[in-house]
Amino acid sequence: MKLNAEMLNDIKSLKKEHNAIILAHVYQDAAIQSIADIVGDSLALSKEAMAADADIIVFCGVRFMAETAHILNPEKTILLPSLNAGCDLADMATIEQLKKEKENYPNAAVVCYINSSAEIKASSDICCTSANAIEIVQSLPQKEILFLPDKNLGSYVAEFTNKQIKLWDGYCYVHENINPQTINSLKEKFPTSKIIVHPECNPTVRVLADCIGGTAKMAQYVKTSNDNEFIVGTEDNFIHHLQKHNPHKQFHPVLTKCIGMEKISINDVKEALEQQKHIITLPESIRLKAYNTLENMMKVS
């Protein structure tokens, strides 16, 4: 994506005219990140939206993120620049499937990863992020946990608890596509590099890592590390964010991209501001139930 001065000025004028701000996930294209008022992970961005003195939030991410922003900010207008910006992981959990699994495990607490639809959140007991998933699971009185939709994050949590984790058969292809061969090849090429990976990665990849965590944890690890070279086991656009805040350090991508994130262009952002599209809304009954699930998480972490 290219950003010229005229486009930048148009977007600035539109933001001022509509009292809008632009939020961008760290997996967005570098150009999108450059026009954003705030860049971060999905939950952090939704919280920023709550604190923002703006009437309109243009959320440059995938649909479940914009839904989460709406759940937490019903009084603000949430715009998703492209309705094609979806998340395959979130789509791997449907209400019909969840109903069946609840019948199979009637005594289990349902813990949904934030990377899930509003409907799934509304039908779960509590939500979690990659940063607090272990803490959330440990906080629950139930011994059985139905964890969805990411089996890799669920298996990571299982390593730190004695609870019976029932894994959903879902995964993020961006992280599932990272394999040990790629990591080892990069390590051979850049032997002094530290390896940082997302817990959505396969266990065979996680075992090779010096740091396992969500994007916020990885960013903090890089910032405080005395090392200057890193192999980055997550979506490649995250490197733009890391490089911006650590200009003297080197980062090596594993060559994996999120197709959903790539659906949003600079022109989509401009059109969203001009035409007030696409407004993300939910039935109030769903929103309130999903809000309670998120609130239950925030009470713990």
Secondary structure, 3 states (H helix, E strand, C coil): CCCCHHHHHHHHHHHHHHCEEEEEECCCCHHHHHHCCEEECHHHHHHHHHHCCCCEEEEECCHHHHHHHHHHCCCCEEECCCCCCCCHHHHCCCHHHHHHHHHHCCCCEEEEECCCCHHHHHCCCEEECCCCHHHHHHHCCCCEEEEECCHHHHHHHHCCCCCEEEECCCCCHHHHCCCHHHHHHHHHHCCCCEEEECCCCCHHHHCCCCEECCHHHHHHHHHHCCCCEEEEECCCCHHHHHHHHCCCCEEEECCCCCCCHHHCCHHHHHHHHHHCCCECCCCHHHHHHHHHHHHHHHHHC
